[in-house]
Amino acid sequence: MKNYSIEIKWALRFTLLTLAWAIGEKLIGLHDKYIADYLLYSMLFAVPAFLFYYLAIAEKKKFAYNGSMTFKQGFVTGIILSAIIALLSPMAQYVIYKSITPHFFENLISYKTTHTSMSAKTAGELFNLKSYMIQSIFNALSYGMVTGALVSLLLKNKK
């Protein structure tokens, strides 16, 4: 467990970042008044997410690898970080959509059925807590591995 303490610490921080981001979205009105712009602005989360991966892998390089890290070592760190984030993500989704913004799915379904040709049945099947929990796991794994690979390329300094 000690070998993964950096990844666990940064995965917990990433989860807190996710919750803080959701609070910000809610306060700005992206979960109700400006829900039409939700998808566009939620993609900006990639910026702090990349920064957190960078800081996590850089810390691993500094403390676990004494400042000298291969791409493979960095990439493995990114995979482990992504896996831990994926394990934590359903809990984060639960907190977001049950506590922070409990009417989000109702608002999104209403918007989609009013402003697109999507039926209420289809919208309900796509936009619900279970669906978002599952998506969050796969997004954490896929985006996390890609981000981990990119950061590892930036931070590697030995072959």
Phi and psi in radians as a Rosetta constraint file:
Dihedral C 1 N 2 CA 2 C 2 CIRCULARHARMONIC -1.077 0.35
Dihedral N 2 CA 2 C 2 N 3 CIRCULARHARMONIC -0.582 0.35
Dihedral C 2 N 3 CA 3 C 3 CIRCULARHARMONIC -1.095 0.35
Dihedral N 3 CA 3 C 3 N 4 CIRCULARHARMONIC -0.411 0.35
Dihedral C 3 N 4 CA 4 C 4 CIRCULARHARMONIC -1.933 0.35
Dihedral N 4 CA 4 C 4 N 5 CIRCULARHARMONIC 0.267 0.35
Dihedral C 4 N 5 CA 5 C 5 CIRCULARHARMONIC -1.097 0.35
Dihedral N 5 CA 5 C 5 N 6 CIRCULARHARMONIC -0.625 0.35
Dihedral C 5 N 6 CA 6 C 6 CIRCULARHARMONIC -1.165 0.35
Dihedral N 6 CA 6 C 6 N 7 CIRCULARHARMONIC -0.781 0.35
Dihedral C 6 N 7 CA 7 C 7 CIRCULARHARMONIC -1.115 0.35
Dihedral N 7 CA 7 C 7 N 8 CIRCULARHARMONIC -0.722 0.35
Dihedral C 7 N 8 CA 8 C 8 CIRCULARHARMONIC -1.114 0.35
Dihedral N 8 CA 8 C 8 N 9 CIRCULARHARMONIC -0.806 0.35
Dihedral C 8 N 9 CA 9 C 9 CIRCULARHARMONIC -1.013 0.35
Dihedral N 9 CA 9 C 9 N 10 CIRCULARHARMONIC -0.819 0.35
Dihedral C 9 N 10 CA 10 C 10 CIRCULARHARMONIC -1.274 0.35
Dihedral N 10 CA 10 C 10 N 11 CIRCULARHARMONIC -0.531 0.35
Dihedral C 10 N 11 CA 11 C 11 CIRCULARHARMONIC -1.157 0.35
Dihedral N 11 CA 11 C 11 N 12 CIRCULARHARMONIC -0.685 0.35
Dihedral C 11 N 12 CA 12 C 12 CIRCULARHARMONIC -1.147 0.35
Dihedral N 12 CA 12 C 12 N 13 CIRCULARHARMONIC -0.735 0.35
Dihedral C 12 N 13 CA 13 C 13 CIRCULARHARMONIC -1.093 0.35
Dihedral N 13 CA 13 C 13 N 14 CIRCULARHARMONIC -0.714 0.35
Dihedral C 13 N 14 CA 14 C 14 CIRCULARHARMONIC -1.097 0.35
Dihedral N 14 CA 14 C 14 N 15 CIRCULARHARMONIC -0.699 0.35
Dihedral C 14 N 15 CA 15 C 15 CIRCULARHARMONIC -1.119 0.35
Dihedral N 15 CA 15 C 15 N 16 CIRCULARHARMONIC -0.724 0.35
Dihedral C 15 N 16 CA 16 C 16 CIRCULARHARMONIC -1.130 0.35
Dihedral N 16 CA 16 C 16 N 17 CIRCULARHARMONIC -0.662 0.35
Dihedral C 16 N 17 CA 17 C 17 CIRCULARHARMONIC -1.043 0.35
Dihedral N 17 CA 17 C 17 N 18 CIRCULARHARMONIC -0.765 0.35
Dihedral C 17 N 18 CA 18 C 18 CIRCULARHARMONIC -1.037 0.35
Dihedral N 18 CA 18 C 18 N 19 CIRCULARHARMONIC -0.771 0.35
Dihedral C 18 N 19 CA 19 C 19 CIRCULARHARMONIC -1.152 0.35
Dihedral N 19 CA 19 C 19 N 20 CIRCULARHARMONIC -0.759 0.35
Dihedral C 19 N 20 CA 20 C 20 CIRCULARHARMONIC -1.099 0.35
Dihedral N 20 CA 20 C 20 N 21 CIRCULARHARMONIC -0.705 0.35
Dihedral C 20 N 21 CA 21 C 21 CIRCULARHARMONIC -1.077 0.35
Dihedral N 21 CA 21 C 21 N 22 CIRCULARHARMONIC -0.747 0.35
Dihedral C 21 N 22 CA 22 C 22 CIRCULARHARMONIC -1.106 0.35
Dihedral N 22 CA 22 C 22 N 23 CIRCULARHARMONIC -0.690 0.35
Dihedral C 22 N 23 CA 23 C 23 CIRCULARHARMONIC -1.092 0.35
Dihedral N 23 CA 23 C 23 N 24 CIRCULARHARMONIC -0.751 0.35
Dihedral C 23 N 24 CA 24 C 24 CIRCULARHARMONIC -1.067 0.35
Dihedral N 24 CA 24 C 24 N 25 CIRCULARHARMONIC -0.782 0.35
Dihedral C 24 N 25 CA 25 C 25 CIRCULARHARMONIC -1.036 0.35
Dihedral N 25 CA 25 C 25 N 26 CIRCULARHARMONIC -0.767 0.35
Dihedral C 25 N 26 CA 26 C 26 CIRCULARHARMONIC -1.094 0.35
Dihedral N 26 CA 26 C 26 N 27 CIRCULARHARMONIC -0.820 0.35
Dihedral C 26 N 27 CA 27 C 27 CIRCULARHARMONIC -1.111 0.35
Dihedral N 27 CA 27 C 27 N 28 CIRCULARHARMONIC -0.621 0.35
Dihedral C 27 N 28 CA 28 C 28 CIRCULARHARMONIC -1.265 0.35
Dihedral N 28 CA 28 C 28 N 29 CIRCULARHARMONIC -0.432 0.35
Dihedral C 28 N 29 CA 29 C 29 CIRCULARHARMONIC 1.838 0.35
Dihedral N 29 CA 29 C 29 N 30 CIRCULARHARMONIC 0.173 0.35
Dihedral C 29 N 30 CA 30 C 30 CIRCULARHARMONIC -1.242 0.35
Dihedral N 30 CA 30 C 30 N 31 CIRCULARHARMONIC -0.186 0.35
Dihedral C 30 N 31 CA 31 C 31 CIRCULARHARMONIC -1.750 0.35
Dihedral N 31 CA 31 C 31 N 32 CIRCULARHARMONIC 0.006 0.35
Dihedral C 31 N 32 CA 32 C 32 CIRCULARHARMONIC -2.608 0.35
Dihedral N 32 CA 32 C 32 N 33 CIRCULARHARMONIC -1.437 0.35
Dihedral C 32 N 33 CA 33 C 33 CIRCULARHARMONIC -0.989 0.35
Dihedral N 33 CA 33 C 33 N 34 CIRCULARHARMONIC -0.741 0.35
Dihedral C 33 N 34 CA 34 C 34 CIRCULARHARMONIC -1.942 0.35
Dihedral N 34 CA 34 C 34 N 35 CIRCULARHARMONIC 0.614 0.35
Dihedral C 34 N 35 CA 35 C 35 CIRCULARHARMONIC -1.085 0.35
Dihedral N 35 CA 35 C 35 N 36 CIRCULARHARMONIC -0.397 0.35
Dihedral C 35 N 36 CA 36 C 36 CIRCULARHARMONIC -1.089 0.35
Dihedral N 36 CA 36 C 36 N 37 CIRCULARHARMONIC -0.478 0.35
Dihedral C 36 N 37 CA 37 C 37 CIRCULARHARMONIC -1.716 0.35
Dihedral N 37 CA 37 C 37 N 38 CIRCULARHARMONIC 0.058 0.35
Dihedral C 37 N 38 CA 38 C 38 CIRCULARHARMONIC -0.961 0.35
Dihedral N 38 CA 38 C 38 N 39 CIRCULARHARMONIC -0.906 0.35
Dihedral C 38 N 39 CA 39 C 39 CIRCULARHARMONIC -1.048 0.35
Dihedral N 39 CA 39 C 39 N 40 CIRCULARHARMONIC -0.780 0.35
Dihedral C 39 N 40 CA 40 C 40 CIRCULARHARMONIC -1.045 0.35
Dihedral N 40 CA 40 C 40 N 41 CIRCULARHARMONIC -0.911 0.35
Dihedral C 40 N 41 CA 41 C 41 CIRCULARHARMONIC -1.327 0.35
Dihedral N 41 CA 41 C 41 N 42 CIRCULARHARMONIC -0.457 0.35
Dihedral C 41 N 42 CA 42 C 42 CIRCULARHARMONIC -1.198 0.35
Dihedral N 42 CA 42 C 42 N 43 CIRCULARHARMONIC -0.389 0.35
Dihedral C 42 N 43 CA 43 C 43 CIRCULARHARMONIC -1.193 0.35
Dihedral N 43 CA 43 C 43 N 44 CIRCULARHARMONIC -0.343 0.35
Dihedral C 43 N 44 CA 44 C 44 CIRCULARHARMONIC -1.138 0.35
Dihedral N 44 CA 44 C 44 N 45 CIRCULARHARMONIC -0.263 0.35
Dihedral C 44 N 45 CA 45 C 45 CIRCULARHARMONIC -1.038 0.35
Dihedral N 45 CA 45 C 45 N 46 CIRCULARHARMONIC -0.379 0.35
Dihedral C 45 N 46 CA 46 C 46 CIRCULARHARMONIC -1.030 0.35
Dihedral N 46 CA 46 C 46 N 47 CIRCULARHARMONIC -0.525 0.35
Dihedral C 46 N 47 CA 47 C 47 CIRCULARHARMONIC -1.174 0.35
Dihedral N 47 CA 47 C 47 N 48 CIRCULARHARMONIC -0.998 0.35
Dihedral C 47 N 48 CA 48 C 48 CIRCULARHARMONIC -1.167 0.35
Dihedral N 48 CA 48 C 48 N 49 CIRCULARHARMONIC -0.507 0.35
Dihedral C 48 N 49 CA 49 C 49 CIRCULARHARMONIC -1.089 0.35
Dihedral N 49 CA 49 C 49 N 50 CIRCULARHARMONIC -0.796 0.35
Dihedral C 49 N 50 CA 50 C 50 CIRCULARHARMONIC -1.072 0.35
Dihedral N 50 CA 50 C 50 N 51 CIRCULARHARMONIC -0.759 0.35
Dihedral C 50 N 51 CA 51 C 51 CIRCULARHARMONIC -1.042 0.35
Dihedral N 51 CA 51 C 51 N 52 CIRCULARHARMONIC -0.753 0.35
Dihedral C 51 N 52 CA 52 C 52 CIRCULARHARMONIC -1.131 0.35
Dihedral N 52 CA 52 C 52 N 53 CIRCULARHARMONIC -0.715 0.35
Dihedral C 52 N 53 CA 53 C 53 CIRCULARHARMONIC -1.110 0.35
Dihedral N 53 CA 53 C 53 N 54 CIRCULARHARMONIC -0.731 0.35
Dihedral C 53 N 54 CA 54 C 54 CIRCULARHARMONIC -1.055 0.35
Dihedral N 54 CA 54 C 54 N 55 CIRCULARHARMONIC -0.837 0.35
Dihedral C 54 N 55 CA 55 C 55 CIRCULARHARMONIC -1.127 0.35
Dihedral N 55 CA 55 C 55 N 56 CIRCULARHARMONIC -0.676 0.35
Dihedral C 55 N 56 CA 56 C 56 CIRCULARHARMONIC -1.152 0.35
Dihedral N 56 CA 56 C 56 N 57 CIRCULARHARMONIC -0.835 0.35
Dihedral C 56 N 57 CA 57 C 57 CIRCULARHARMONIC -1.236 0.35
Dihedral N 57 CA 57 C 57 N 58 CIRCULARHARMONIC -0.607 0.35
Dihedral C 57 N 58 CA 58 C 58 CIRCULARHARMONIC -1.130 0.35
Dihedral N 58 CA 58 C 58 N 59 CIRCULARHARMONIC -0.679 0.35
Dihedral C 58 N 59 CA 59 C 59 CIRCULARHARMONIC -1.155 0.35
Dihedral N 59 CA 59 C 59 N 60 CIRCULARHARMONIC -0.708 0.35
Dihedral C 59 N 60 CA 60 C 60 CIRCULARHARMONIC -1.082 0.35
Dihedral N 60 CA 60 C 60 N 61 CIRCULARHARMONIC -0.759 0.35
Dihedral C 60 N 61 CA 61 C 61 CIRCULARHARMONIC -1.033 0.35
Dihedral N 61 CA 61 C 61 N 62 CIRCULARHARMONIC -0.804 0.35
Dihedral C 61 N 62 CA 62 C 62 CIRCULARHARMONIC -1.187 0.35
Dihedral N 62 CA 62 C 62 N 63 CIRCULARHARMONIC -0.813 0.35
Dihedral C 62 N 63 CA 63 C 63 CIRCULARHARMONIC -1.667 0.35
Dihedral N 63 CA 63 C 63 N 64 CIRCULARHARMONIC -0.578 0.35
Dihedral C 63 N 64 CA 64 C 64 CIRCULARHARMONIC -1.619 0.35
Dihedral N 64 CA 64 C 64 N 65 CIRCULARHARMONIC -0.531 0.35
Dihedral C 64 N 65 CA 65 C 65 CIRCULARHARMONIC -2.013 0.35
Dihedral N 65 CA 65 C 65 N 66 CIRCULARHARMONIC 0.276 0.35
Dihedral C 65 N 66 CA 66 C 66 CIRCULARHARMONIC 0.905 0.35
Dihedral N 66 CA 66 C 66 N 67 CIRCULARHARMONIC 0.678 0.35
Dihedral C 66 N 67 CA 67 C 67 CIRCULARHARMONIC 1.418 0.35
Dihedral N 67 CA 67 C 67 N 68 CIRCULARHARMONIC 0.031 0.35
Dihedral C 67 N 68 CA 68 C 68 CIRCULARHARMONIC -2.254 0.35
Dihedral N 68 CA 68 C 68 N 69 CIRCULARHARMONIC 1.985 0.35
Dihedral C 68 N 69 CA 69 C 69 CIRCULARHARMONIC -2.373 0.35
Dihedral N 69 CA 69 C 69 N 70 CIRCULARHARMONIC 2.443 0.35
Dihedral C 69 N 70 CA 70 C 70 CIRCULARHARMONIC -1.494 0.35
Dihedral N 70 CA 70 C 70 N 71 CIRCULARHARMONIC 2.906 0.35
Dihedral C 70 N 71 CA 71 C 71 CIRCULARHARMONIC -1.016 0.35
Dihedral N 71 CA 71 C 71 N 72 CIRCULARHARMONIC -0.777 0.35
Dihedral C 71 N 72 CA 72 C 72 CIRCULARHARMONIC -1.052 0.35
Dihedral N 72 CA 72 C 72 N 73 CIRCULARHARMONIC -0.763 0.35
Dihedral C 72 N 73 CA 73 C 73 CIRCULARHARMONIC -1.089 0.35
Dihedral N 73 CA 73 C 73 N 74 CIRCULARHARMONIC -0.760 0.35
Dihedral C 73 N 74 CA 74 C 74 CIRCULARHARMONIC -1.152 0.35
Dihedral N 74 CA 74 C 74 N 75 CIRCULARHARMONIC -0.717 0.35
Dihedral C 74 N 75 CA 75 C 75 CIRCULARHARMONIC -1.140 0.35
Dihedral N 75 CA 75 C 75 N 76 CIRCULARHARMONIC -0.734 0.35
Dihedral C 75 N 76 CA 76 C 76 CIRCULARHARMONIC -1.078 0.35
Dihedral N 76 CA 76 C 76 N 77 CIRCULARHARMONIC -0.712 0.35
Dihedral C 76 N 77 CA 77 C 77 CIRCULARHARMONIC -1.027 0.35
Dihedral N 77 CA 77 C 77 N 78 CIRCULARHARMONIC -0.773 0.35
Dihedral C 77 N 78 CA 78 C 78 CIRCULARHARMONIC -1.088 0.35
Dihedral N 78 CA 78 C 78 N 79 CIRCULARHARMONIC -0.676 0.35
Dihedral C 78 N 79 CA 79 C 79 CIRCULARHARMONIC -1.150 0.35
Dihedral N 79 CA 79 C 79 N 80 CIRCULARHARMONIC -0.788 0.35
Dihedral C 79 N 80 CA 80 C 80 CIRCULARHARMONIC -1.105 0.35
Dihedral N 80 CA 80 C 80 N 81 CIRCULARHARMONIC -0.785 0.35
Dihedral C 80 N 81 CA 81 C 81 CIRCULARHARMONIC -1.015 0.35
Dihedral N 81 CA 81 C 81 N 82 CIRCULARHARMONIC -0.797 0.35
Dihedral C 81 N 82 CA 82 C 82 CIRCULARHARMONIC -1.078 0.35
Dihedral N 82 CA 82 C 82 N 83 CIRCULARHARMONIC -0.713 0.35
Dihedral C 82 N 83 CA 83 C 83 CIRCULARHARMONIC -1.130 0.35
Dihedral N 83 CA 83 C 83 N 84 CIRCULARHARMONIC -0.727 0.35
Dihedral C 83 N 84 CA 84 C 84 CIRCULARHARMONIC -1.193 0.35
Dihedral N 84 CA 84 C 84 N 85 CIRCULARHARMONIC -0.729 0.35
Dihedral C 84 N 85 CA 85 C 85 CIRCULARHARMONIC -1.063 0.35
Dihedral N 85 CA 85 C 85 N 86 CIRCULARHARMONIC -0.723 0.35
Dihedral C 85 N 86 CA 86 C 86 CIRCULARHARMONIC -1.077 0.35
Dihedral N 86 CA 86 C 86 N 87 CIRCULARHARMONIC -0.671 0.35
Dihedral C 86 N 87 CA 87 C 87 CIRCULARHARMONIC -1.156 0.35
Dihedral N 87 CA 87 C 87 N 88 CIRCULARHARMONIC -0.613 0.35
Dihedral C 87 N 88 CA 88 C 88 CIRCULARHARMONIC -1.462 0.35
Dihedral N 88 CA 88 C 88 N 89 CIRCULARHARMONIC -0.347 0.35
Dihedral C 88 N 89 CA 89 C 89 CIRCULARHARMONIC -1.114 0.35
Dihedral N 89 CA 89 C 89 N 90 CIRCULARHARMONIC -0.654 0.35
Dihedral C 89 N 90 CA 90 C 90 CIRCULARHARMONIC -1.073 0.35
Dihedral N 90 CA 90 C 90 N 91 CIRCULARHARMONIC -0.646 0.35
Dihedral C 90 N 91 CA 91 C 91 CIRCULARHARMONIC -1.117 0.35
Dihedral N 91 CA 91 C 91 N 92 CIRCULARHARMONIC -0.744 0.35
Dihedral C 91 N 92 CA 92 C 92 CIRCULARHARMONIC -1.089 0.35
Dihedral N 92 CA 92 C 92 N 93 CIRCULARHARMONIC -0.751 0.35
Dihedral C 92 N 93 CA 93 C 93 CIRCULARHARMONIC -1.078 0.35
Dihedral N 93 CA 93 C 93 N 94 CIRCULARHARMONIC -0.713 0.35
Dihedral C 93 N 94 CA 94 C 94 CIRCULARHARMONIC -1.050 0.35
Dihedral N 94 CA 94 C 94 N 95 CIRCULARHARMONIC -0.834 0.35
Dihedral C 94 N 95 CA 95 C 95 CIRCULARHARMONIC -1.093 0.35
Dihedral N 95 CA 95 C 95 N 96 CIRCULARHARMONIC -0.762 0.35
Dihedral C 95 N 96 CA 96 C 96 CIRCULARHARMONIC -1.054 0.35
Dihedral N 96 CA 96 C 96 N 97 CIRCULARHARMONIC -0.907 0.35
Dihedral C 96 N 97 CA 97 C 97 CIRCULARHARMONIC -1.588 0.35
Dihedral N 97 CA 97 C 97 N 98 CIRCULARHARMONIC -0.100 0.35
Dihedral C 97 N 98 CA 98 C 98 CIRCULARHARMONIC -1.827 0.35
Dihedral N 98 CA 98 C 98 N 99 CIRCULARHARMONIC -0.515 0.35
Dihedral C 98 N 99 CA 99 C 99 CIRCULARHARMONIC -1.984 0.35
Dihedral N 99 CA 99 C 99 N 100 CIRCULARHARMONIC -0.894 0.35
Dihedral C 99 N 100 CA 100 C 100 CIRCULARHARMONIC -1.264 0.35
Dihedral N 100 CA 100 C 100 N 101 CIRCULARHARMONIC -0.811 0.35
Dihedral C 100 N 101 CA 101 C 101 CIRCULARHARMONIC -2.491 0.35
Dihedral N 101 CA 101 C 101 N 102 CIRCULARHARMONIC 1.258 0.35
Dihedral C 101 N 102 CA 102 C 102 CIRCULARHARMONIC -1.156 0.35
Dihedral N 102 CA 102 C 102 N 103 CIRCULARHARMONIC -0.298 0.35
Dihedral C 102 N 103 CA 103 C 103 CIRCULARHARMONIC -1.778 0.35
Dihedral N 103 CA 103 C 103 N 104 CIRCULARHARMONIC 0.175 0.35
Dihedral C 103 N 104 CA 104 C 104 CIRCULARHARMONIC -0.985 0.35
Dihedral N 104 CA 104 C 104 N 105 CIRCULARHARMONIC -0.886 0.35
Dihedral C 104 N 105 CA 105 C 105 CIRCULARHARMONIC -1.132 0.35
Dihedral N 105 CA 105 C 105 N 106 CIRCULARHARMONIC -0.686 0.35
Dihedral C 105 N 106 CA 106 C 106 CIRCULARHARMONIC -1.044 0.35
Dihedral N 106 CA 106 C 106 N 107 CIRCULARHARMONIC -0.781 0.35
Dihedral C 106 N 107 CA 107 C 107 CIRCULARHARMONIC -1.129 0.35
Dihedral N 107 CA 107 C 107 N 108 CIRCULARHARMONIC -0.754 0.35
Dihedral C 107 N 108 CA 108 C 108 CIRCULARHARMONIC -1.179 0.35
Dihedral N 108 CA 108 C 108 N 109 CIRCULARHARMONIC -0.762 0.35
Dihedral C 108 N 109 CA 109 C 109 CIRCULARHARMONIC -1.078 0.35
Dihedral N 109 CA 109 C 109 N 110 CIRCULARHARMONIC -0.767 0.35
Dihedral C 109 N 110 CA 110 C 110 CIRCULARHARMONIC -1.067 0.35
Dihedral N 110 CA 110 C 110 N 111 CIRCULARHARMONIC -0.782 0.35
Dihedral C 110 N 111 CA 111 C 111 CIRCULARHARMONIC -1.091 0.35
Dihedral N 111 CA 111 C 111 N 112 CIRCULARHARMONIC -0.842 0.35
Dihedral C 111 N 112 CA 112 C 112 CIRCULARHARMONIC -1.106 0.35
Dihedral N 112 CA 112 C 112 N 113 CIRCULARHARMONIC -0.690 0.35
Dihedral C 112 N 113 CA 113 C 113 CIRCULARHARMONIC -1.317 0.35
Dihedral N 113 CA 113 C 113 N 114 CIRCULARHARMONIC -0.446 0.35
Dihedral C 113 N 114 CA 114 C 114 CIRCULARHARMONIC -1.487 0.35
Dihedral N 114 CA 114 C 114 N 115 CIRCULARHARMONIC -0.654 0.35
Dihedral C 114 N 115 CA 115 C 115 CIRCULARHARMONIC -1.886 0.35
Dihedral N 115 CA 115 C 115 N 116 CIRCULARHARMONIC -0.037 0.35
Dihedral C 115 N 116 CA 116 C 116 CIRCULARHARMONIC -2.322 0.35
Dihedral N 116 CA 116 C 116 N 117 CIRCULARHARMONIC -3.140 0.35
Dihedral C 116 N 117 CA 117 C 117 CIRCULARHARMONIC -1.563 0.35
Dihedral N 117 CA 117 C 117 N 118 CIRCULARHARMONIC 0.230 0.35
Dihedral C 117 N 118 CA 118 C 118 CIRCULARHARMONIC -1.273 0.35
Dihedral N 118 CA 118 C 118 N 119 CIRCULARHARMONIC 2.357 0.35
Dihedral C 118 N 119 CA 119 C 119 CIRCULARHARMONIC -1.365 0.35
Dihedral N 119 CA 119 C 119 N 120 CIRCULARHARMONIC 2.769 0.35
Dihedral C 119 N 120 CA 120 C 120 CIRCULARHARMONIC -1.084 0.35
Dihedral N 120 CA 120 C 120 N 121 CIRCULARHARMONIC -0.630 0.35
Dihedral C 120 N 121 CA 121 C 121 CIRCULARHARMONIC -1.127 0.35
Dihedral N 121 CA 121 C 121 N 122 CIRCULARHARMONIC -0.836 0.35
Dihedral C 121 N 122 CA 122 C 122 CIRCULARHARMONIC -1.104 0.35
Dihedral N 122 CA 122 C 122 N 123 CIRCULARHARMONIC -0.787 0.35
Dihedral C 122 N 123 CA 123 C 123 CIRCULARHARMONIC -1.057 0.35
Dihedral N 123 CA 123 C 123 N 124 CIRCULARHARMONIC -0.739 0.35
Dihedral C 123 N 124 CA 124 C 124 CIRCULARHARMONIC -1.116 0.35
Dihedral N 124 CA 124 C 124 N 125 CIRCULARHARMONIC -0.600 0.35
Dihedral C 124 N 125 CA 125 C 125 CIRCULARHARMONIC -1.270 0.35
Dihedral N 125 CA 125 C 125 N 126 CIRCULARHARMONIC -0.552 0.35
Dihedral C 125 N 126 CA 126 C 126 CIRCULARHARMONIC -1.486 0.35
Dihedral N 126 CA 126 C 126 N 127 CIRCULARHARMONIC -0.699 0.35
Dihedral C 126 N 127 CA 127 C 127 CIRCULARHARMONIC -1.922 0.35
Dihedral N 127 CA 127 C 127 N 128 CIRCULARHARMONIC 1.516 0.35
Dihedral C 127 N 128 CA 128 C 128 CIRCULARHARMONIC -2.671 0.35
Dihedral N 128 CA 128 C 128 N 129 CIRCULARHARMONIC 2.918 0.35
Dihedral C 128 N 129 CA 129 C 129 CIRCULARHARMONIC -1.065 0.35
Dihedral N 129 CA 129 C 129 N 130 CIRCULARHARMONIC -0.771 0.35
Dihedral C 129 N 130 CA 130 C 130 CIRCULARHARMONIC -1.061 0.35
Dihedral N 130 CA 130 C 130 N 131 CIRCULARHARMONIC -0.807 0.35
Dihedral C 130 N 131 CA 131 C 131 CIRCULARHARMONIC -1.061 0.35
Dihedral N 131 CA 131 C 131 N 132 CIRCULARHARMONIC -0.774 0.35
Dihedral C 131 N 132 CA 132 C 132 CIRCULARHARMONIC -1.189 0.35
Dihedral N 132 CA 132 C 132 N 133 CIRCULARHARMONIC -0.605 0.35
Dihedral C 132 N 133 CA 133 C 133 CIRCULARHARMONIC -1.115 0.35
Dihedral N 133 CA 133 C 133 N 134 CIRCULARHARMONIC -0.780 0.35
Dihedral C 133 N 134 CA 134 C 134 CIRCULARHARMONIC -1.136 0.35
Dihedral N 134 CA 134 C 134 N 135 CIRCULARHARMONIC -0.792 0.35
Dihedral C 134 N 135 CA 135 C 135 CIRCULARHARMONIC -1.043 0.35
Dihedral N 135 CA 135 C 135 N 136 CIRCULARHARMONIC -0.668 0.35
Dihedral C 135 N 136 CA 136 C 136 CIRCULARHARMONIC -1.127 0.35
Dihedral N 136 CA 136 C 136 N 137 CIRCULARHARMONIC -0.608 0.35
Dihedral C 136 N 137 CA 137 C 137 CIRCULARHARMONIC -1.144 0.35
Dihedral N 137 CA 137 C 137 N 138 CIRCULARHARMONIC -0.893 0.35
Dihedral C 137 N 138 CA 138 C 138 CIRCULARHARMONIC -1.185 0.35
Dihedral N 138 CA 138 C 138 N 139 CIRCULARHARMONIC -0.640 0.35
Dihedral C 138 N 139 CA 139 C 139 CIRCULARHARMONIC -1.133 0.35
Dihedral N 139 CA 139 C 139 N 140 CIRCULARHARMONIC -0.740 0.35
Dihedral C 139 N 140 CA 140 C 140 CIRCULARHARMONIC -1.068 0.35
Dihedral N 140 CA 140 C 140 N 141 CIRCULARHARMONIC -0.724 0.35
Dihedral C 140 N 141 CA 141 C 141 CIRCULARHARMONIC -1.232 0.35
Dihedral N 141 CA 141 C 141 N 142 CIRCULARHARMONIC -0.855 0.35
Dihedral C 141 N 142 CA 142 C 142 CIRCULARHARMONIC -1.267 0.35
Dihedral N 142 CA 142 C 142 N 143 CIRCULARHARMONIC -0.936 0.35
Dihedral C 142 N 143 CA 143 C 143 CIRCULARHARMONIC -1.133 0.35
Dihedral N 143 CA 143 C 143 N 144 CIRCULARHARMONIC -0.623 0.35
Dihedral C 143 N 144 CA 144 C 144 CIRCULARHARMONIC -1.119 0.35
Dihedral N 144 CA 144 C 144 N 145 CIRCULARHARMONIC -0.723 0.35
Dihedral C 144 N 145 CA 145 C 145 CIRCULARHARMONIC -1.179 0.35
Dihedral N 145 CA 145 C 145 N 146 CIRCULARHARMONIC -0.698 0.35
Dihedral C 145 N 146 CA 146 C 146 CIRCULARHARMONIC -1.137 0.35
Dihedral N 146 CA 146 C 146 N 147 CIRCULARHARMONIC -0.801 0.35
Dihedral C 146 N 147 CA 147 C 147 CIRCULARHARMONIC -1.094 0.35
Dihedral N 147 CA 147 C 147 N 148 CIRCULARHARMONIC -0.759 0.35
Dihedral C 147 N 148 CA 148 C 148 CIRCULARHARMONIC -1.043 0.35
Dihedral N 148 CA 148 C 148 N 149 CIRCULARHARMONIC -0.682 0.35
Dihedral C 148 N 149 CA 149 C 149 CIRCULARHARMONIC -1.158 0.35
Dihedral N 149 CA 149 C 149 N 150 CIRCULARHARMONIC -0.783 0.35
Dihedral C 149 N 150 CA 150 C 150 CIRCULARHARMONIC -1.108 0.35
Dihedral N 150 CA 150 C 150 N 151 CIRCULARHARMONIC -0.783 0.35
Dihedral C 150 N 151 CA 151 C 151 CIRCULARHARMONIC -1.127 0.35
Dihedral N 151 CA 151 C 151 N 152 CIRCULARHARMONIC -0.687 0.35
Dihedral C 151 N 152 CA 152 C 152 CIRCULARHARMONIC -1.099 0.35
Dihedral N 152 CA 152 C 152 N 153 CIRCULARHARMONIC -0.652 0.35
Dihedral C 152 N 153 CA 153 C 153 CIRCULARHARMONIC -1.094 0.35
Dihedral N 153 CA 153 C 153 N 154 CIRCULARHARMONIC -0.677 0.35
Dihedral C 153 N 154 CA 154 C 154 CIRCULARHARMONIC -1.241 0.35
Dihedral N 154 CA 154 C 154 N 155 CIRCULARHARMONIC -0.601 0.35
Dihedral C 154 N 155 CA 155 C 155 CIRCULARHARMONIC -1.722 0.35
Dihedral N 155 CA 155 C 155 N 156 CIRCULARHARMONIC -0.199 0.35
Dihedral C 155 N 156 CA 156 C 156 CIRCULARHARMONIC -1.149 0.35
Dihedral N 156 CA 156 C 156 N 157 CIRCULARHARMONIC 2.537 0.35
Dihedral C 156 N 157 CA 157 C 157 CIRCULARHARMONIC -2.507 0.35
Dihedral N 157 CA 157 C 157 N 158 CIRCULARHARMONIC 0.198 0.35
Dihedral C 157 N 158 CA 158 C 158 CIRCULARHARMONIC -2.499 0.35
Dihedral N 158 CA 158 C 158 N 159 CIRCULARHARMONIC 2.686 0.35
